[in-house]
Amino acid sequence: MLQLPDPRVFDNIQLVLSTAACLGVLVGVIYWTYLPKSESGFPLPPSPPTWRLRGHLIPPRNPFLTVAEWIDEHGPLITIRSGTEKIVIIGRYDAVVDIMEKQGGSLADRPRLVAAGEILNGGLSVVLTPSGNMWRRMRRVLHTHLQPKSAEEYQSLQMSHAKNMVLDVLEDQTNFQNHAATYAATTIMKVAYGKTTPTSATDPEARLVRENFQLLRKALRPGAYLVDIIPWLKYLPWHAQELKQGFERNRQLNTDQLNRVKRQIQSNVDVGPSFVKYMLENTQRHGLTETEMAFLAGSFYAAGFDTTTLAICTVLMAAACFPNEQAKVQAELDAVVGRNRVPTFADEQSLPHLHAFISEALRWRPLVPSGLAHRTTKEVVCVNYCIPAGTTVIGHHWSISRDPDIFPEPHAFKPERWTNDQGCLGDHLKFFVFGFGRRVCPGQHVATRSVFIASLLILWAFHLNLDDTKSLDDMAFMRGENQPSFIQFKARAPETELRRMMQDDSKPM
């Protein structure tokens, strides 16, 4: 006799199906309510497959390599998911020009960055804050102080500290990374706060800035903190404690620095011009609060310190890794400058091979390989794909720098790609070291000069070789990390003569 199944089985099956249907409806509601939508009918760029509820898995170490593999496989634009958020990543040169440069006005905004922007920086970082009135006021005061003509005024300061860096290497070549950091910190401290005494890379304030910058790099990685997916977690006292503690350290440091300059002004102490002094003396003009000024100066100092240090270290690493290319640069230096005087900014236009070498080094190992997130304020269409308004968009520096159509043999180190047939620096190529569109770094002119003069003096003074007894991780600087010293510096002139030349007028201004 046929035995019917227990009715409770049908009840359980019906319960499972009903639950699945409810979940499907819930997912659909979330999708249509919170995710950006296309008005043109074009699809989003393709997405690598993933079954993770939290979205695509991006490893914490060298995450740009994983993203680069996806771009190589799926095309110049891809879409990844972090929780319910969809992120478009651009990994090829022409696409990033068409979208982030030519349509830059539609991508001047930043997405909501709860971990990095709101918790770690209190919503006060000019780099991360969304476009709006406060961002425009901050950018305006930065541009006033850092435009190309103004940046030229810092050249004697940069020259003086670059000479000191050569002297530091002569004294101790095993810590060239600290010497680069000392050069960057001392220079930017003077520009930002008017501080005239040398700032060592081992000073507490410099160490604190670098620690916070490392924390920022971590917080910017998609999926690194659950609070970026579930924002209300930031209100839980025990959640993201390292970010909250980082904010308090940052706030105290920025406030202390601003108050020091404020006391100097009140005491009529003449410390010369500085960015903070300018802001304090023109509060009615720019309309920033003291807290906003403190964080604006702190962001300027931290970004300038970190990126300048890493850029110089990257150029020197490239010189040691590619001795034949180093020799070509030094042949140019000997022909233009000679050995009887110290090179200066006045030689800049006569050194196309040095410029090309620096450009190639920063393409070969870009400073921010994963890029920074932008947000579309209106729909953007490119190559039959649509990026809806409200979408997070990232220009992926590592992949862009390895676009084989623009940079043939992209993994090879070829400075000649930056010069034309006459051996002059060409205008046919650009690499986006300082970002894209309206979010390009306003301090780029000061930073470019700092990296140029430091690289010029070091390569004129020393021959650089890799130390075969030390290990080398040529991607460490892209992660913002120091590593055991791996370069041997050999003076290209008698050391006593080098010291004499560098000590002439070497005191900071």
N, C-alpha and C positions, 0 to 999 in steps of 0.2 A: 504494500500500500504506500502511495506517495505521501511523504511527510513534508508539510509546508514549513518554511523557515520560521523561526521565532519572530513574531511581529516587532519585538524590540530591535531586531537587526535593521528592519526598514526604518524604524525611528532614528536609529543611530546614523544610518546613511543619509537620511533626510536632514539631520542636524548638521552633518559634515558639509553637505551641499549648500545648506542655507548659510552656514558660517563662511564658506568659500565665496558665495555670492555677495555676502555683506562686505567681506574684505575686498572683493573686486570693485564693488561700488565705492568703498572708502578710498581705495587707491585711485580710482577714476576721478573722484571729487578732488582729492589732493592734487592730482595732475592738472586738472583743468582750472583749479583755483589758484595754485601757487606757481606753476611753471610758466615761463614765458611762451607766448604763442605767435605763430607766423600769421601775418595778414596777407602776404603775397602768394601763399600756397606752395612756395618752395620748401623743401625739407631742410632740417638741420644737417650739418655735416655728419658723415658716418661715425659710428661708435664702435670701439673694440668690444667684443662680447664680455660680459661679466654676470655672475649670478649672485654676487655679494649684495646683501641688503644695504650696506653702507656705501656701496658704489665701487668704483674701480680701485684696485689695490695698487698704491704707489709706494714703493719701498722708501724708507727714510734715508738710506745712503745712496747718493747719486741718483735721485729720482728722475732726473732729466734723461738718463739713458733709457729708462723704461718708456717714457713718453716718446722719445725719438724713435724707438722701435715701432710703436703704434703708428706714428706719422709715416714712417717708411712703408708700412704695410697698407695703411688705409687712405693715405693721401695728404695733401697740404693742410687741410683743415680736418680736425676730428672733434668729436663731442665725448666728453667723459662725464661721469656722474659722481657727485659727492652727496650722499643722502638723497634728498629729493631734488637737489640743485643740479642743473646741467651746465657744464663749463665747456666753452669752445676754445680749443687751442690751435693757434696758427703756427705752422712750422716751416713755411717756405717764404722766400724773399718777396716775390711779386705779390703774393696774397697779403702779406703783412703791410706792404706799401699801399695796396689798393684799399685795405680796410682801416688800418690804424693810423696811416699817415694822411691819405687823401680824404678819408671820412673821420678824421680825428675829432672833430667837434661832436660827433655822436658817441665817442668813447672816452670823453674827458672825465667821466664819473668813475668812482670806485664802488665795488660791491660792498655789502655789509660784511666787515671782517671783525667778527665778535672777539675772537681770541687775540689777534694781533692789533687791531685798531681800537677796540673798545676797552678791553681788559688791560692789555699790556701798555697801551698808550693813552688811555682815558679819552679817546676821541679827539686828541689834540695833535696828532702827527700830520704835518703837511703832506707827507708822502702817502698816507693811507686815508685821510679824511675824504668823504664824498665831496663832489663839486657842490659849490654853494657859496654863500656870502663869506663865511670864515675862510674857506679855501682861497677865494679870490683875493681877500685882504692879505693873507699870508704870502701868496704868490707875488702880489704886487710889491710888497716891501722887499722880498728876496730879489726880484728882478732889478729893483732900484739900486741895490748894492752889488749885484753880481753880473750885470750886463758886460759885454766884451770890453768896452772902454774902461769901466771901473775895475775889471779884473786885471787889466794891464798895470794898475797901480801897485799890485802885490808882487810884481816880478822881482824887484830887488830883495824883498823879504824871502821869496822862494829860492832865489839864487844863493843868498847867504846861508840858509839852512841846508841847501843841497851840498854846499861846500863842507858844512859840518858833518853831513852824512859820509862823505868821502873820508874825512878825518876819523870818524867812528869806525869805519871799515878797516882803516890802517891800524887802528888800535886793537880791534878784535873782529876778525872776519868770520868767526864762528856764529855770530848772532846778527847776521845781516837782516833777518826779518824784524828783529827788535829795532835795528837802526832805521829801517824804512818806516816803522811805526812811530818812532821818535820824531823823525822828520815830518811825517804827516801830522802828528798830534801837535807839535810845536807850531807849525805853520798855521793850521786851522784854528788853534787856540788864540793866536794873535789876531787873525781875521775876525773870528767870532766874538772874542771877549777882550781883546786888547792886551792879553797876558804876554809879557815880554820875557819872562824867565823860561828856560827850556822845560818842556814837558816830556818826561821819559815814558816809554811804552810800559814801564813797570810801575808808574805812579798809580795810586789807588783809583783816581778818577778815570784814567785811561783804561785800566783793567776792567772797571765797572762798565764802561761804554762798550767794550768788546764783548763782555759777557752778555749784556743786554742785546747786542746785535746778533749774537748767536741764538739767543732765545727768540728773537724776532724771526730769524730765518726758519726756525722750527715751526713757529706759530703760523707762518705764511703757507706752509705746505698743506695742500688740500687733504682733509681727513686727519690731520695731526691731533686736533682737539675736537672732542664730541660736541663742545659748546657751539661750534660753527654750524652744526647740523641741528642741535636743540638749543637755541639761544637762551631760553629761560634758565638753563643750568648756571649761568653766570651769577644769578642771585643766590645760589647756594653757597654759604660761607666756606665750605670745605672744597669746593670745586675749583680747579685750575689755580691752586695756591701759588705755584711758581710764577704764573703770569701776574697775579695780584701783588706778590712781593716784588717782582721786577718793576711794576709800575711805581710802587712806593720808593724804591731806590732811584728810579729815573726822575721822579718828581722832586725828591730831595736834592739830587745833584743839579738839576736844571735851575731850581729855585735858588740854591746857594750861589751858583755862578752869576745869575742875574743880580742878586742882592750885592755881590761883591762889586760889580761895576756901578751899581746904584750908589753905594757908599763912597766910591771914588769920585763920582760926579758931585755928590753932596759935599765932599771934603776938598773940592777943587784940585784933586790930584790929576795932573796931566799925563794920561797914559796913551795919548794919541787916539786916532779913530778906531772904531770897531763896529761890528754889526749891532751888538746889544746897545752900545752907546747911542748909535743912530736911532734905534727904536725908542729908547727911553727919552730922547730929546725931541721926538716927533710923534708923541702918542696921539695928539689931536689929528694929525695928518692921516695916520693909518688905522686908528680906531681899534687897536688890539688891547686886550686886557693884559695885566702883568703875567698871569698864568699862561696865556696864549703866547706872549713874547718869550717866556722862559722855555716853553716846549718848542717853539719855532727855532730858537737859537740852539737848543739841545739837539733837535733833528738835524740841523745844518752841520753842527759839529760832529755828531755821531756818523752821519752818512759820509761826510767828507773824510773823516779820519779812517774809517773802515775801507772805503772803496779806493782811496788813494794808496793806502798801505798795500792792499792786495794787488792793485794794478802794477805798482813798482815791482813787487815780488814776482809777479807773473812775467814781466818783461825780462827781469834778470834770470829767471828760470829758463825762459826761452833762449836767452843768449848762451847759457851753459849747455842746454840740450842740443843746440844747433850751431856748433862752432864755425862752420863754413859761412853761415849767414852773419854771425857775429863779426867774422873777419872782414866781410864786405862793408859793414857799417863802420868798422874802425878804420878801414882804408879811406872811406869818405871823410871821416873826422880828421885824419892825418892830412888829407889833401886840403881841406877847407880851413881847419883850425891850426894844424901844426902842433908842435910840442913846446913852443916857447911862451904860450899864454893859455889861460883857462878859457874854455868855450863859454859863451853867454847866449842870452836870448837873441842877441843881434845876429847870431849865426843861423837862426831857425829856418829862414827861407832858403838857405843854401844846403840843407841837409835832408833831401827827399828820401834817401834810403833809411835814415833813422826813423823818420815819420812812418814809412812803410813798415819797418820792422815792428814798431810799437803797435800799429794797427793790426798787423798779422798776429802778434802775440795775444791781443785782446779778442781777436776772432777765434784763435786756436783754443784758448781757454777763457771764455767769457766770464765776467765777474758775477753776473746774475743769470746763470744758465737756464733756470726755469722761468724767468721773467716775473713780472708783477701783474696782478689782476686789474683789469679795467671792467667797466660796466656800460652796456649800450643804453642810451637814453631814447633811441628810436630804432626802428628796424633797419638792419643793414643787409644788403644782398650782394653776394659775390660768387662768381663761378657756379651759378645755378643752385647755390645754397642760400638759405636765409638764416640770419641771426636775429631773433626777435628782440624787441625792446626789453630791457631788464635782464639780459643775459650776461653772465661773466665771461670775459674774453681775455685770453693771455697770449701775448707774443712770445713764443718759445725760443729764446736766444740760442740755445745749443743747436736746435734743429735748423734755424734760419742760417746760422753760421756754417752749416754743413749742407746747404742747398747745392747740389752738384751742378745745376744749371747756371748758377751765379759764381760759385767758387769751385771750379774744376779741381779734381783731386782734393776734396775738402779736408781730408785727414792729414794731408801733407802741409808742411810749414813752408809757405812760398811768399815772402814779402814782395816779390816782383809783381804779384797780382794787383798791387796798389799803385804801381807806376805805369806810365804810358811808354810808347816806343822811344821817346826821347830821354827816358830815365827820370822824368819829372813826376811829381806826385799828381796822380790823375783825379778827376772829379767824377769818374764813371762808377765808383763803388762807394758804398756807405755801409757801415755796420752800426747797429743801434745800441751802442754801449750805454747811452744815457737815457734810454727809454723811447717812447713813441708819442707823437702828436702833441697835444696840449699838456701831457703829463711828463714831458721831457724834463730831466733834472736841471733846475735853474743854476746850479753850481758848476755846470759842465765846463765853462770857460776857465774858472780858477783851477778845477781838477785837471784839465788837460795840460795846462801850463806846469802844474806841479809834477805831473808824471813825466812830461817832456824834459824838464831841466834836471830832474834827479837821474833819469835814464842817461841823458847826455853826459853828465859829469862822471857817472860811474863807468860807463863804457869807454869814455876818453881816458880815465885814470887806470882802469884795471882790465886784465884779460880774465874771463870767467871760465872755469872748468867744473865739470861734475866731479864730486868726490866719490871715487869708486868704492870707498869703504862705507858709505852711507846709503841708506835706502831712499828712494824718491817716489813719492805719490804725486804725480803731476796733476791730479785733480783736487788736491787738498785745499788749495787756495780758493777754488770755486765753492767749497763748503765753508769758507771763512776760517779755516784751521791753520795753525802753525804746524811745522814739522821739524824734525831734527835737521840742523843745518847741512846742506848737501852741496854747497858751492864753495870752490876754492878761488880766492881772489889773488891774482898775481899783478903787482904794480907794473905799469907800462913805462915807468920812469923811476929813477932813484927815489926811495921813500922820503929821504930828507928834502929833496927838491919838491916832491908832491906836497909835503906838509907846508913848506914855505909858501907855495903858490896858493894853497887853500886857506891859509891863515891870513893872507892879505885881505883886509876889509871883510873878514868873515863873521864879525859880530852881528847878531840879529838887530834889525832896525826897530 
